[in-house]
Amino acid sequence: MIEETFAVLAWLVTLPAALADGLKLGSAPTMPTRQMSFDNPAIVSALIGGGSAVAVILLRDGLFAWIKTSWLRKRTDDEVYRRYLGPLAEACAKIVWRNKEIFLEHRHSFLNTATLPRDFNEYKRISTLYRIASLLGWIRGMEIELSSLAAHNPAYTAPIAAQITAFRKALADGPDVERDRLLRICGVWGLDTTPMEEMKIARLASRFEVKSHSAFGDEGKALSDAVTMDHDKKLRALRCLADFLATELDLPRLDDATLEATIEDAAASLFYREALIYREWQDAIADAMIERDPDSPRRFRIIGFTEFSKLIASREHPWMKVFSGSLDDIDFERPNPQDVRAHQLRKIANAAAAMVIEIDKKANLSPVTNVVGTARKLLAKTQ
């Protein structure tokens, strides 16, 4: 009986390997050929014990290993996020403090390039840009580090992902300038668009945008130069646009006298000041803002203010050229509806405030307790 018991135990111990081999060969493992009696308590005990051992092995090397791997994958993503949460929160807080000056305390004169003392106010504008670019840099660093993890879960979503998206959207998306430009010049020329459906207006606005740039480009100028360009060139470009709209709207051709009388207003209606930082431009700015950090658990750190000031001054790339002038001469005392940068700055402030509030809500130990009250006021003010 003892020999039979040992035979069963030996078979059970080798069962996992036999199962694997059997799957490869298309056959199932067999019991020992020697006759065994299941009336023998020793054999039954051996079967139960061996079966338990096999079950433990399968659970340990199968189900439990899978659970552990999944948990470690999520834990790794979470750890990267937590490592960046502190500097992300600090960058957001600095943006909130600066926008508190602008929108809550109405201390926005530093945005005017003529405000004295010029050196101090230029510093304030550049430091505001530095705070915005720093947040972009921390977001970029976190995203790069997450994507480079061997165990990264592509489905992982940071707890403040929605607020990060809103911040990037605030930089990249302005109001519908194409539509406003079309309706404004139609108003100057008395062209009625009220019977048109909104979808048709949107399509016409897109085509008018292309036509506008083409008309002024044919005269050797950009659309932004419409107001200051030579009178005759301006008149020819506007005649082209007036004829285009009359055809599209099925209206009589605008007479020369009306065109001449409205030339300055029509040209002014075309000029909008924007500073949109498109998604890829944001990545380019963020890439310039980060550098390797060998002395930190994070892979990246933000460059210093000195290096950033050099980037701003160089205006080497189009994204840095647009970004560097994005705050210059925004006027909150006499708002210009055609300067959409004021609207953009308001959305940036709103997104940063929302991020601070969400960080305070989601973090076990909030790093923004001293600013969350101000963030709530700023969020309400910039809705």
Salt bridges, closest charged atoms under 4 A:
GLU3 OE1 - ARG34 NH1 2.70
ASP61 OD1 - ARG60 NE 3.04
ASP77 OD1 - HIS152 ND1 2.98
ASP78 OD2 - LYS74 NZ 3.11
GLU79 OE2 - ARG75 NH2 3.39
GLU90 OE2 - LYS94 NZ 3.65
GLU101 OE2 - ARG98 NE 3.33
GLU101 OE1 - ARG107 NH2 3.64
GLU101 OE1 - LYS124 NZ 2.58
GLU105 OE2 - LYS100 NZ 2.27
GLU105 OE1 - ARG107 NH1 2.73
GLU145 OE2 - ARG83 NH2 3.05
ASP173 OD2 - LYS169 NZ 3.01
ASP173 OD1 - ARG279 NH1 3.48
GLU198 OE2 - ARG179 NE 2.55
GLU209 OE1 - ARG181 NH1 2.64
GLU209 OE2 - HIS213 NE2 3.41
GLU219 OE1 - ARG236 NH2 3.15
ASP232 OD1 - HIS231 ND1 3.39
ASP243 OD1 - ARG239 NH1 2.97
ASP243 OD1 - ARG253 NE 3.09
GLU248 OE1 - ARG207 NH1 2.77
ASP256 OD1 - ARG239 NH2 2.67
GLU260 OE2 - HIS231 NE2 2.85
GLU264 OE1 - LYS234 NZ 3.16
ASP283 OD2 - ARG140 NH1 3.92
ASP283 OD1 - ARG168 NH2 2.88
ASP287 OD1 - ARG140 NE 2.78
GLU291 OE2 - ARG301 NE 3.03
ASP293 OD1 - ARG301 NH1 3.49
GLU307 OE2 - LYS310 NZ 3.47
GLU316 OE2 - HIS317 NE2 3.94
ASP328 OD1 - ARG125 NE 3.30
ASP331 OD2 - ARG334 NH2 3.26
ASP339 OD1 - ARG341 NE 2.89
GLU358 OE1 - LYS361 NZ 3.64
GLU358 OE2 - LYS362 NZ 2.79
